[in-house]
Amino acid sequence: MVRATFYRLADHEWADVLIERDDGVTYRMHAGPVTADLPHDLVHYTVEDALGMTDGIWGAIASGVVFRSMTHVSGRRTRASAPPRCSASTATCSSAPS
């Protein structure tokens, strides 16, 4: 999987997550609204981890998928080796990194 650090934004209604992949690349992603005192994507992370799922959103990120909602923070990411950027809402990917 990936190392994910969730933090609540100043408005206390939204959260972001810092994602550190095993390849050394780090991204920041908007983690959605905080509901029931938990960020939306933390619920996904917990369920996928508990069930050993590798084909959920976090497994996809661990294997190199970069969603449009993710912002590159650090780590080497070359144009030729950058993974396709995907949109979760449309389930489409493009090969051009942004």
C-alpha positions as CSV (number, residue, x, y, z in Angstrom):
1,M,0.0,0.0,0.0
2,V,1.0,3.6,0.6
3,R,1.7,5.7,3.6
4,A,-1.2,8.2,4.0
5,T,-1.2,11.0,6.5
6,F,-4.7,12.6,6.8
7,Y,-5.0,16.1,8.2
8,R,-8.1,18.3,8.7
9,L,-8.1,21.7,7.0
10,A,-8.7,24.9,9.0
11,D,-12.4,24.9,8.3
12,H,-12.7,21.5,10.1
13,E,-15.1,20.4,7.4
14,W,-12.6,19.2,4.7
15,A,-9.4,17.2,4.8
16,D,-6.3,16.6,2.7
17,V,-4.1,13.6,2.6
18,L,-0.3,13.4,2.1
19,I,0.4,10.2,0.1
20,E,3.9,8.7,0.1
21,R,4.3,5.8,-2.3
22,D,7.0,3.1,-2.1
23,D,8.8,4.6,-5.1
24,G,9.6,7.8,-3.1
25,V,7.1,10.0,-4.9
26,T,4.8,12.1,-2.7
27,Y,1.4,13.6,-3.6
28,R,-1.2,15.7,-1.8
29,M,-4.8,15.0,-2.5
30,H,-8.1,16.5,-1.3
31,A,-9.6,13.8,0.9
32,G,-13.2,15.1,0.8
33,P,-15.5,16.2,3.5
34,V,-15.1,15.1,7.1
35,T,-18.1,13.1,8.0
36,A,-18.7,11.4,11.3
37,D,-15.4,12.9,12.5
38,L,-13.5,11.0,9.8
39,P,-12.2,12.2,6.4
40,H,-14.1,10.5,3.5
41,D,-11.0,8.9,2.0
42,L,-9.8,7.6,5.4
43,V,-12.9,5.4,5.5
44,H,-11.9,4.0,2.1
45,Y,-8.3,3.5,3.2
46,T,-9.4,1.7,6.4
47,V,-11.8,-0.7,4.6
48,E,-9.4,-1.5,1.8
49,D,-6.6,-2.2,4.3
50,A,-8.8,-4.3,6.6
51,L,-10.2,-6.4,3.7
52,G,-6.8,-6.7,2.0
53,M,-8.2,-5.1,-1.2
54,T,-5.6,-4.2,-3.8
55,D,-8.0,-3.1,-6.5
56,G,-9.5,-0.1,-4.7
57,I,-8.5,3.5,-5.0
58,W,-5.6,3.1,-2.6
59,G,-4.3,0.0,-4.3
60,A,-4.5,1.9,-7.6
61,I,-2.5,4.8,-6.2
62,A,0.1,2.4,-4.7
63,S,0.5,0.8,-8.2
64,G,1.2,4.2,-9.8
65,V,-2.2,5.7,-10.8
66,V,-2.3,9.5,-10.4
67,F,-5.7,11.0,-10.2
68,R,-6.4,14.6,-11.4
69,S,-7.1,15.5,-7.8
70,M,-3.5,14.7,-6.8
71,T,-0.8,17.3,-6.7
72,H,2.9,16.2,-7.0
73,V,4.8,17.3,-3.9
74,S,8.2,15.6,-4.1
75,G,10.2,12.7,-5.5
76,R,11.5,11.9,-8.9
77,R,8.8,11.8,-11.6
78,T,10.1,11.9,-15.1
79,R,7.8,12.7,-18.1
80,A,8.5,9.3,-19.7
81,S,7.8,7.3,-16.6
82,A,4.9,9.3,-15.1
83,P,1.8,7.2,-14.9
84,P,-1.4,8.2,-16.6
85,R,-3.6,10.8,-14.8
86,C,-7.1,9.5,-14.1
87,S,-10.4,11.0,-13.2
88,A,-12.4,9.0,-10.7
89,S,-15.6,10.6,-11.8
90,T,-15.3,9.6,-15.4
91,A,-13.0,6.6,-15.1
92,T,-10.8,8.0,-17.9
93,C,-7.0,8.4,-18.1
94,S,-4.6,10.4,-20.1
95,S,-1.0,9.7,-20.6
96,A,0.2,13.3,-20.4
97,P,1.3,14.2,-16.8
98,S,0.4,17.6,-15.4
